[in-house]
Amino acid sequence: MIEELLADEPTLSGVRVREELEKLAITLEEEMFAAAEELRFEYAAKLRDEIKELRRELNALATA
């Protein structure tokens, strides 16, 4: 996920990447909740898994 952001914007700093990942996580969470309300549970679960991976990457950036 981080590599995709950096490929799109090679000049992004670590701080900017972290900010973009945080925004993406929030957007995905909103989409996940909407999907669950629409009873699209498999899609909501997929989004949940993506959010968990993003959070792991954010934690790795924070400790790097």
Backbone as a chain_set.jsonl record, in Angstrom:
{"seq": "MIEELLADEPTLSGVRVREELEKLAITLEEEMFAAAEELRFEYAAKLRDEIKELRRELNALATA", "coords": {"N": [[0.833, -1.182, 0.0], [1.874, 1.304, 0.862], [3.933, 1.481, -0.966], [2.48, 1.808, -3.323], [1.417, 4.382, -2.983], [3.782, 5.87, -2.941], [4.722, 5.32, -5.481], [2.88, 6.647, -7.04], [3.276, 9.298, -6.243], [6.261, 10.187, -6.128], [7.64, 12.138, -4.707], [6.586, 12.409, -2.212], [6.82, 12.941, 1.258], [7.744, 11.106, 4.254], [6.029, 11.908, 6.294], [3.907, 12.978, 4.874], [3.032, 10.68, 3.518], [2.15, 9.166, 5.677], [0.027, 10.785, 6.546], [-1.65, 10.627, 4.305], [-2.218, 7.887, 4.311], [-3.621, 7.703, 6.718], [-5.879, 9.258, 6.119], [-6.936, 7.664, 4.093], [-7.533, 5.332, 5.534], [-9.593, 6.268, 7.189], [-11.512, 6.942, 5.272], [-11.984, 4.404, 4.19], [-13.024, 3.143, 6.459], [-15.452, 4.528, 6.783], [-16.715, 3.73, 4.421], [-16.829, 0.998, 4.924], [-18.615, 0.875, 7.114], [-20.911, 1.852, 5.873], [-21.316, -0.137, 3.955], [-21.877, -2.303, 5.623], [-24.282, -1.436, 6.77], [-25.846, -1.606, 4.532], [-26.088, -4.259, 4.326], [-24.045, -5.615, 3.078], [-22.04, -7.628, 3.784], [-19.781, -9.225, 3.159], [-18.224, -7.533, 1.578], [-17.834, -5.486, 3.416], [-16.28, -6.865, 5.276], [-14.002, -7.343, 3.744], [-13.094, -4.727, 3.418], [-12.577, -4.164, 6.11], [-10.376, -5.841, 6.562], [-8.502, -4.64, 4.849], [-8.249, -2.187, 6.127], [-7.113, -2.981, 8.545], [-4.606, -3.806, 7.613], [-3.616, -1.373, 6.658], [-3.437, 0.023, 9.097], [-1.441, -1.487, 10.33], [0.705, -0.85, 8.65], [0.859, 1.886, 9.132], [1.606, 1.85, 11.835], [4.115, 0.671, 11.555], [5.432, 2.678, 10.136], [5.429, 4.641, 12.089], [7.17, 3.606, 13.977], [9.482, 3.467, 12.605]], "CA": [[0.0, 0.0, 0.0], [2.768, 2.46, 0.901], [4.654, 1.513, -2.222], [1.581, 2.357, -4.331], [1.379, 5.837, -2.793], [5.066, 6.434, -3.344], [4.831, 5.211, -6.931], [2.056, 7.715, -7.606], [3.872, 10.585, -5.889], [7.594, 9.869, -5.615], [8.196, 13.202, -3.881], [5.913, 12.453, -0.916], [7.665, 12.685, 2.422], [7.197, 10.121, 5.175], [4.906, 12.514, 7.008], [2.793, 13.073, 3.916], [2.544, 9.321, 3.291], [1.395, 8.797, 6.873], [-1.23, 11.542, 6.505], [-2.493, 10.064, 3.247], [-2.695, 6.582, 4.769], [-4.634, 7.935, 7.744], [-7.09, 9.684, 5.408], [-7.456, 6.491, 3.399], [-8.127, 4.449, 6.546], [-10.865, 6.867, 7.601], [-12.44, 6.782, 4.155], [-12.353, 2.989, 4.123], [-13.904, 2.844, 7.597], [-16.78, 5.051, 6.45], [-17.259, 2.853, 3.391], [-17.112, -0.279, 5.571], [-19.848, 1.011, 7.885], [-22.012, 1.981, 4.914], [-21.535, -1.462, 3.369], [-22.537, -3.136, 6.634], [-25.668, -0.98, 6.857], [-26.515, -2.089, 3.326], [-26.028, -5.719, 4.441], [-22.995, -6.114, 2.183], [-21.1, -8.032, 4.823], [-18.511, -9.708, 2.606], [-17.47, -6.35, 1.174], [-17.436, -4.813, 4.657], [-15.181, -7.644, 5.852], [-12.818, -7.077, 2.911], [-12.616, -3.4, 3.802], [-12.008, -4.284, 7.461], [-9.047, -6.423, 6.419], [-7.634, -3.615, 4.262], [-8.011, -1.188, 7.173], [-6.15, -3.565, 9.481], [-3.292, -3.761, 6.973], [-3.192, 0.025, 6.687], [-3.054, 0.359, 10.47], [-0.13, -2.105, 10.552], [1.69, -0.06, 7.931], [1.004, 3.149, 9.871], [2.407, 1.563, 13.034], [5.49, 0.439, 11.112], [5.998, 4.0, 9.831], [5.626, 5.372, 13.332], [8.306, 3.059, 14.712], [10.671, 3.504, 11.736]], "C": [[0.88, 1.249, 0.0], [3.496, 2.597, -0.429], [3.79, 2.106, -3.329], [1.498, 3.878, -4.213], [2.667, 6.479, -3.276], [5.258, 6.355, -4.846], [4.031, 6.318, -7.612], [2.696, 9.078, -7.397], [5.258, 10.35, -5.293], [8.188, 10.938, -4.707], [7.533, 13.287, -2.507], [6.899, 12.168, 0.204], [7.009, 11.63, 3.287], [5.985, 10.641, 5.922], [3.688, 12.567, 6.099], [2.202, 11.702, 3.645], [1.685, 8.891, 4.469], [0.032, 9.502, 6.882], [-2.184, 10.969, 5.467], [-3.05, 8.697, 3.651], [-3.773, 6.732, 5.834], [-5.954, 8.366, 7.118], [-7.749, 8.498, 4.71], [-8.138, 5.541, 4.378], [-9.487, 4.977, 6.994], [-11.916, 6.698, 6.504], [-12.908, 5.334, 4.044], [-13.27, 2.588, 5.277], [-15.329, 3.325, 7.323], [-17.462, 4.159, 5.422], [-17.637, 1.499, 3.987], [-18.43, -0.216, 6.344], [-21.06, 1.126, 6.969], [-22.338, 0.626, 4.295], [-22.252, -2.369, 4.358], [-24.008, -2.738, 6.788], [-26.495, -1.465, 5.672], [-26.519, -3.617, 3.25], [-25.067, -6.346, 3.435], [-21.814, -6.54, 3.051], [-19.767, -8.53, 4.283], [-17.626, -8.538, 2.183], [-16.974, -5.594, 2.41], [-16.256, -5.543, 5.301], [-13.884, -7.433, 5.062], [-12.219, -5.713, 3.264], [-11.973, -3.425, 5.177], [-10.587, -4.822, 7.388], [-8.056, -5.418, 5.823], [-7.275, -2.551, 5.297], [-6.988, -1.71, 8.177], [-4.74, -3.522, 8.912], [-2.757, -2.327, 6.955], [-2.712, 0.43, 8.071], [-1.687, -0.254, 10.805], [0.976, -1.286, 9.885], [1.924, 1.279, 8.622], [1.845, 2.944, 11.127], [3.866, 1.332, 12.665], [6.167, 1.764, 10.764], [6.308, 4.772, 11.094], [6.859, 4.893, 14.087], [9.594, 3.117, 13.889], [11.47, 4.768, 11.937]], "O": [[0.647, 2.162, -0.791], [3.654, 3.701, -0.951], [4.298, 2.829, -4.186], [1.507, 4.582, -5.223], [2.642, 7.513, -3.942], [5.893, 7.232, -5.433], [4.452, 6.861, -8.633], [2.657, 9.923, -8.29], [5.405, 10.319, -4.071], [9.158, 10.665, -4.0], [7.887, 14.158, -1.713], [7.718, 11.254, 0.103], [5.844, 11.293, 3.08], [5.026, 9.905, 6.157], [2.576, 12.24, 6.513], [0.981, 11.571, 3.551], [0.612, 8.317, 4.282], [-0.989, 8.886, 7.189], [-3.383, 10.84, 5.719], [-4.207, 8.385, 3.372], [-4.738, 5.967, 5.85], [-7.02, 7.907, 7.526], [-8.971, 8.35, 4.737], [-9.205, 5.004, 4.08], [-10.428, 4.201, 7.158], [-13.066, 6.353, 6.779], [-14.092, 5.073, 3.828], [-14.186, 1.787, 5.095], [-16.294, 2.613, 7.599], [-18.651, 3.867, 5.54], [-18.65, 0.914, 3.604], [-19.259, -1.122, 6.252], [-22.116, 0.561, 7.256], [-23.509, 0.282, 4.132], [-23.143, -3.125, 3.97], [-24.876, -3.601, 6.921], [-27.696, -1.704, 5.798], [-26.907, -4.195, 2.235], [-25.266, -7.48, 2.999], [-20.754, -5.915, 3.055], [-18.726, -8.28, 4.89], [-16.416, -8.556, 2.408], [-15.837, -5.123, 2.444], [-15.337, -4.905, 5.812], [-12.802, -7.354, 5.644], [-11.003, -5.567, 3.391], [-10.944, -2.786, 5.395], [-9.694, -4.321, 8.071], [-6.902, -5.356, 6.248], [-6.142, -2.073, 5.34], [-6.103, -0.972, 8.609], [-3.785, -3.236, 9.633], [-1.574, -2.102, 7.21], [-1.692, 1.106, 8.203], [-0.872, 0.375, 11.479], [2.036, -1.057, 10.467], [3.058, 1.754, 8.692], [2.699, 3.771, 11.447], [4.761, 1.759, 13.394], [7.346, 1.953, 11.064], [7.317, 5.472, 11.175], [7.521, 5.682, 14.762], [10.675, 2.848, 14.411], [12.498, 4.959, 11.287]]}, "num_chains": 1, "name": "protein.A"}
